[in-house]
Amino acid sequence: MVRRAQTRTEIPPYPEDPEEVVTAAKGIDYVMSLREASKFISIYAPYDWESVEGRKIRNWPKLLYVWKSRQKPDEYIQAVNEAKRRAAGLPPVDPAELQYEYYEDAQGRKWRKKPDETEWEEVKEYITFSDGTTALKGVV
């Protein structure tokens, strides 16, 4: 039995700019916003592009398949609107529409801040029941 030598594919250089990630996402028909791309880089780059198990990520574009499968509907809508603006030669985000930047932490809490501020504030979500009473979401 003859064994063929495996050839290692060259590791693509890790992205430093969200534009690179958005371009790679287009290659797999994934409409990704610059915000999502920035989040992608900010999650992996601080850990020197290593997985949770401590192994070096060899092919970062393959991670985009996972991100594509987990994209929320509102993220998709934002990405499509951004793509339309870019195709028209406009900046990706209309500054008049950007009132807050949002972030969701690992516990599912939502945080926001104005673009020119440094402090994040927690966004409280309320539920209104059929009897008209309201309660803070997640608080029993």
N, C-alpha and C positions, 0 to 999 in steps of 0.2 A: 504494500500500500504506500503510495507516494503522498506525502504531506506537502501542501503548499504553504509557503511562508505567508503569514498574515502581514498585510501592509497596514500600517497605522495611518489613519487619515490625520492630516495636519489640524491641530486645534485652532479654530478660528480665534482671532484676537478678541479679547473681552471688550465689550462696548463701554465707552466712556461717555457717550453722548446719547440721549434718548432718541435722537433721529435715527441712529443705527439700529436700535431695537425696533422702531416703527417700520423701518424699511425691511428688516428681516421678517417681521410679522406679516407684511404684505405678501411675502413669498409663500405663506401657508394660508392665504385668504383670511387672515385675522385682522380685523379693523381695530387698531390699538391707538389710544390717545397718548399724547406726550406725557400726561399725568401718570398713566399706567406704566409707561416705559420708564419714567423716572423712578417710580416705585420699584419696578423690576431691578433696576441697577442698584437702588439703595438697599435692597434686601440682600443681594449676593456680593456686591463689591466690598462692603466692610469686612466680610469673612473670607476675603481673598478667593472668591469664587469656589468655595468648598460646600459640599452638601451637608446635610444635618449629620450624616454618618462620618464626616471628616474627609471624605474623598473629594479629590479635585474634580470640578465640573469640566468635562472634556469638550462637550458640544452644547454650549449655551443656547443656540437656536432651538434645540429640541425641547427645552424647558417651555418654550412658547406654546407648545401644544397643550401643556397642562394649564397654562394661564388662559388660553383660549377657551378651554372647557369650563373654567371657573368664572368667566366674565359675566358680570351681572347685567341685567337689561339696561339699567341707567348708565352704566359704563359704556355699553355698546352704543347707545343713543348719543352720548357725549363724543365718542370716537367718530361716529358717522358725521355729526355736525362739524367736528374739527376737520375731518377729511374734506368735506365740502368747502369749507372756508379756505383751506390750503389750495385746493384745486382752482379756486377763484382768485388766487393770488393775495388773499387776505391773511392777517396773522391768525394763528391757530385758535386763539381764544379772544373773544371780544372783551376788552377791558371793562366795558360798561356792564357786561353780564357777570363778571367775576366779583361777587360781593364777599364771598368767603372761600377759603381753602378748607377742605374736609379731610379727616383722617379717621379710620376705624381701627381701634386697637385689638389685640388678641382676645379680649373678653367681650368684644362686640359693642363696646361703648363708642359713641361717635363724638368727635372733637372738631371744633372749627376755630378759625382765626381769620381776621381780615388780612389781605395780602401785605399791608404795610405794618402789621403788628408782629410781635414776637411771642406773645403769650397765647396758648391754646385754651379754649373754654369748652367744657363738656356740653353737648347738646342734649337736653332733656327731652325725651319722647313721652308723650302722654297718650293714654287710651281713653276714648269716650265710650261708655257702656250704653246699652239701650235705654236704661232708666235716666240717662242724662248725667250721671256722675262720671268723674274722671279720676284716673290714677296714673301714677308714674309708671311707665313701662318697665318691666323687670323687677319691680318692687312688690313683694307679696305682703 
